Amino acid sequence: MNSWKLPDSSTKLCCLIGYPVKQSPSPAIHNVAFQHLKINAIYMSFAVLGNELAKAVEGLRAIGLLGANVTMPHKEAVIRLLDDVDVWAKKIGAVNTVTNKDGKLIGCNTDADGFANPLKRRTKLDKLDAIIIGAGGAAKACAFALGRGGCREILILNRTISRAQSLAAAIKKEFGTKVSAKELNQKTLQSVAGHNLIVNATPLGMHEGWFKMSLGKAKLNKGTIAYDLVYRPIETDFLQEFGKLGATCIKGYEMLVEQAALSFEIWTGKKAPKAIMTEAALSAIGAR
Ligand SMILES: NC(=O)c1ccc[n+]([C@@H]2O[C@H](COP(=O)([O-])OP(=O)(O)OC[C@H]3O[C@@H](n4cnc5c(N)ncnc54)[C@H](OP(=O)(O)O)[C@@H]3O)[C@@H](O)[C@H]2O)c1
């Protein structure tokens, strides 16, 4: 491994803006990739509160940044502050990646493909009958990826039913997918038995435990995939429960690395060194 070169007057800046960002593995993932490919750039995290977002974006524009990631709670609010937003980010209604094209800040969304790529390594999206738990920003990216990939059916379960309903309506309108929405509760969770992809797109399992709900004696279809977007801890309660029932598990760090690799490629035009980025992600998360 090359030794770290100190930043100089030609060093380009990439960054993460959001709140909180202290625990984010993104700097580790991107800096190791810059170092590996000998790109003179550095990635930093900046904690930006909601009322400071406009000023932060103007600052990034003024200093001519190379690119930025945007995380909670700014993925939607940032859209109106950018010069343009690509078609999928516009449809999803969320930007997680900003690139600087000749002084213009362009927003895009790598969460949708970042979510889909680990799935595509295991199955075909048009063979899936999915349940998405959650209807926030990440769930939206998952639902759009599944709808675009021709997923057979999607059931969205969410604590706030109205959010699940509006996401379901958007997916149906965009792709004509068979999609329904229900409130998340012990009873609706039992629907997992009839589906072959279950996605947790809520933060449950990150700080508080997985639902105080049980899958009971639910029998999963053969080949069911359980996919948790939570990446810290690596082995979540959600994945452990579904693993016990025989599901194939996809851990949240896979999406984390995929969406980062796609952002990196947009900013640098170079193929992302994913194996090295994965190792950096796992170390930063605390799994190494
Ligand atoms: N692996 C990755 O690369 C990646 C990428 C993006 C996001 N994520 C993870 O995905 C998760 C969701 O992120 P997001 O951006 O979608 O957040 P968000 O927009 O704030 O949405 C949060 C979702 O979780 C639900 N929720 C929150 N607390 C809940 C609780 N106590 N009980 C039941 N439901 C609850 C919310 O339901 P209500 O609508 O009822 O509030 C909403 O559907 C986070 O853990 C984030 O770290 C991972």
The ligand as an ORCA input file, in Angstrom:
! r2SCAN-3c Opt
* xyz 0 1
  N     -26.651      0.470      3.549
  C     -26.729      1.652      2.961
  O     -25.951      2.012      2.071
  C     -27.836      2.598      3.343
  C     -28.212      3.646      2.495
  C     -29.261      4.479      2.877
  C     -29.883      4.262      4.106
  N     -29.470      3.230      4.901
  C     -30.125      2.963      6.179
  O     -31.510      2.803      5.955
  C     -32.236      3.222      7.110
  C     -33.357      4.174      6.698
  O     -32.798      5.355      6.181
  P     -33.712      6.476      5.496
  O     -32.783      7.433      4.864
  O     -34.783      5.869      4.679
  O     -34.396      7.145      6.789
  P     -35.772      7.967      6.826
  O     -36.032      8.645      5.531
  O     -35.717      8.753      8.076
  O     -36.912      6.832      6.979
  C     -36.975      6.036      8.154
  C     -38.008      4.936      7.965
  O     -37.927      4.076      9.101
  C     -39.199      4.071      9.779
  N     -38.959      4.031     11.227
  C     -38.114      4.829     11.924
  N     -38.158      4.496     13.235
  C     -39.081      3.500     13.354
  C     -39.568      2.753     14.473
  N     -39.143      2.978     15.715
  N     -40.494      1.788     14.238
  C     -40.942      1.548     12.965
  N     -40.506      2.237     11.876
  C     -39.581      3.205     12.073
  C     -39.885      5.332      9.361
  O     -41.276      5.141      9.513
  P     -42.292      6.396      9.577
  O     -42.568      6.763      8.127
  O     -43.464      5.881     10.280
  O     -41.573      7.502     10.301
  C     -39.443      5.429      7.894
  O     -40.176      4.539      7.095
  C     -31.188      3.857      8.042
  O     -30.817      2.891      9.001
  C     -30.026      4.146      7.141
  O     -28.779      4.113      7.828
  C     -28.466      2.395      4.551
*
